[in-house]
Amino acid sequence: MIKWCEEVLKEELLEYNLQMENICNLDKYDNYISEKVLSILLKWACYGQHISGITMGREKIAEIPKAWLKAHLIIVVKRDFDYSDYWNFARLLEVVVETLPELKDAILSLNSETTDQDLIDIINDYK
């Protein structure tokens, strides 16, 4: 399953002329391309149901230079990520706590006005 996930991700990245081994240099690319790649990786890390894809997405996100990731994560999440879904939101918080814990409160605030009890429970779990 891991090989299949890697092949699918490679194809998605090639759409932006990026090789998987260049993710560690994502900060050197145009922000449009880099943010699209981050969006793809977040979907792998957070939307999936299979641990292989989730793990691969998280490992690739961990390769992104932290300063660039910190500057662009919230932008990409607000623009491209379905954080109103409780599964996605919980996985996103896991990624943030693992990679950029200083952004946890900013991510939590994205759903601060929610009335969805599942999201409220997740927010309370992470406070």
Buried (B, 14 or more C-beta within 10 A) or exposed (E): EEEEBBEEBEEBBEEBEBEBEBBEBBBEBEBEBBBBBBBBBBBBBBBBEEEBBBBBBBEBBBBBBEEBBBEBBBEBBEEBBEBEBBBBBBBBBBBBEEBBEEBBEEBBEBBEEBEBEEBBEBBEEBE
